[in-house]
Amino acid sequence: MPAENESSSRDKKVENLLLNFSMIMLGMFEGAFAALAEGMATALSKTAEALTGALDAPGKPSSRPRGETDLTEVNAKVREAFSGLRKEVAEGFSEGAKPFKEFIKDPAFDEGVRIVEGHRLKLPPLTASLTDSELAGYVELIQGGDPEMAKMMAELAEWRKKTPRFER
């Protein structure tokens, strides 16, 4: 039977892995969503421009500025929505959540720790408590096509298919 300190260390690694993996996936999704929102805002702006032009009298200047889109506002709203999701994820994984502490005792989570500890990246492992900057570094590695990162993420994706899901 593992000593209390070993069990606590193992549980913290699993908790960090689940939180960090989730945050990286959200980071990837947020980046894709922000790009999608920007594209949608641009398309809507062009549509509004065309409609305004069609409704304005011929030869009369348009009553709306052409080609202006407040993408900053769109991106800020997207980031705000994901900030709320991040807070919710962190609360769900908080140390004070007794059901979560029992949930991560499942031995299936040990495989995820082994996967992470078997890969060497230029960042602290996903089993550590990571800063926003370090999480962003992981997203950059994925987007940059780092082969070691791609291999680890593929292994983690397969592992997550086999792990139980936390239900409150």
Sequence and secondary structure as in RCSB ss.txt:
>XXXX:A:sequence
MPAENESSSRDKKVENLLLNFSMIMLGMFEGAFAALAEGMATALSKTAEALTGALDAPGKPSSRPRGETDLTEVN
AKVREAFSGLRKEVAEGFSEGAKPFKEFIKDPAFDEGVRIVEGHRLKLPPLTASLTDSELAGYVELIQGGDPEMA
KMMAELAEWRKKTPRFER
>XXXX:A:secstr
   HHHHHHHHHHHHHHHHHHHHHHHHHHHHHHHHHHHHHHHHHHHHHHHHHHHHS TTS  SS TT   HHHHH
HHHHHHHHHHHHHHHHHT TT HHHHHHTTSTHHHHHHHHHHT   SS  TTS   HHHHHHHHHHHHTT HHHH
HHHHHHHHHHHHS     
